[in-house]
């Protein structure tokens, strides 16, 4: 009955909902359609859902009969704890800190869970969804190169935009047609469940943007953009000299124009593109500072808001005017971080407003609207926890933790709402909290970590232990909400290790002669291979996974012949990289260098890096290497708060698998979960699956 309830509630709340707008997505600016049209379509869809429900229910009942005799369970619940590490989990269990995990282990099962190659979140969660290796689902990293121009593009989605001519008699009206394409390949197991009449609640599983259509509900996650079309751009408003709109990594600095204790500023919004011209929308921000009371009063959208120093605002709605009766809506939170000697106000990335989604962040469209109306505003950004604001010193560790746990509470509320309503089907929810906090606080587990230099090593030294305790409490709450026959699985996509030193593969390629700079160019700050001489370059490193070759017929200026020449180059570079020595520490940074075609298989290997680099513990691709910057140093200290990672050899960072049922196999893999869940519902593995159905039995 879940979809009927959501449809009815959404229809009622939408009758009173204000206008919405349509957003295109990252890298393409914005196009806005009639807000009335969006509202009308949404109401119509909700009404249609209610109207056809009796007929749909009858049809689904008929379909269920075909496999009902093999069905073992009524409901399966999978809790994803991104990055939960099996060694840390085991250690905290032995220390008596995780009683719920300990009980789950003793009564059911606990195993390390084999991750994917590469061991990166979008890759791993895509394998969870599809049951196939990356060569079949086509996600190899967060972003990849466009072979036509060597510039970065998102791996999981792309925006299309073209002008369509509508003829009305002799009149021709140009109409901007836009859309977002989902680039992950293969079929999710929840889509297969839906085809067999099993209702699925899929909450914040990475690489679900834009949301696919299936019998169930979905809230998108990783790679869902902000209103500016980025993966998360914060704003720092400041009275400091130099606050002149200059960019920081992951955000922008905006000057506060002061007159006594009053200030004004402009909130940068989305960029609209039309007829080859771009226009960045903005909103006026005004405020007053009371230095004695340590408060700031913000005036925004004809509303006044009092903020105390160090306290987050609630979610606030912003509406950018994009033409006559056209609006782009977003939500933000503000935080006054400093008042003396300078005023500094942090603003989160502008999330797509779930109540007025300018871009669909849920399936059905009205699902996010209904949740927002009933439970309040919530973050929709794929990478919602603002790691770069902490890396850049815009916020401190305490307020980062507060933000991360606020987002966790939003997600927890959505999970228990689904558990209450979906009692006969599949429920999954992924919590990123475990991943983000470990990324930013792992230095506290290693006294010699370079990132400890100049930082407080006492205040939050127990942050990771406290994180695991909080996740243990969550599992306890989930178990109490389950029915006796429910199957529970708690899984992570990978584990975690310290990230102490970065390897700049592009610097190594340059020094070895595989990457060539233009005549007169020297290593420096240029990103995205600005000074690379492509017709002379044989290889380059992109993002975190590995190295691409400049292959003839694949890349624009490719010079490496496919076939024997490519294979020989792979073998040559494999040997050199595995022999690379970090002379300062007398260590080998790279454990193994893998030829993509030897560890992966499928129709999309053309899009995979030619070499996948598996680092030893402590190492990872450097920040400079990830963004295509060539420097003089091959090995660099990692000094950022982002001090833990998992982008290393996959054998060193397995995830976790817990279940309240007994597991027979000793070495389960992430790819096994999809066929296992399908089997529990009586459907069984699909021919395209790489994973196998695990043998789970009720204790």
PyMOL commands that set and color helices and strands:
alter all, ss='L'
color gray80, all
select helices_A, chain A and resi 2-14+35-64+68-70+86-94+99-107+121-130+134-137+189-195+365-375+387-391+397-421+433-445+450-452+463-481+505-511+534-536+564-578+596-599+605-607+623-626+650-652+672-680
alter helices_A, ss='H'
color red, helices_A
select strands_A, chain A and resi 76-81+109-113+143-145+152-154+157-168+171-182+199-203+216-219+234-238+247-248+251-255+257-259+262-274+277-290+295-300+303-308+316-321+327-332+334-338+344-347+351-352+362-363+425-431+487-491+497-503+539-542+546-549+590-595+611-615+618-621+635-637+644-645+655-659+662-663+696-697
alter strands_A, ss='S'
color yellow, strands_A
deselect
rebuild
show_as cartoon
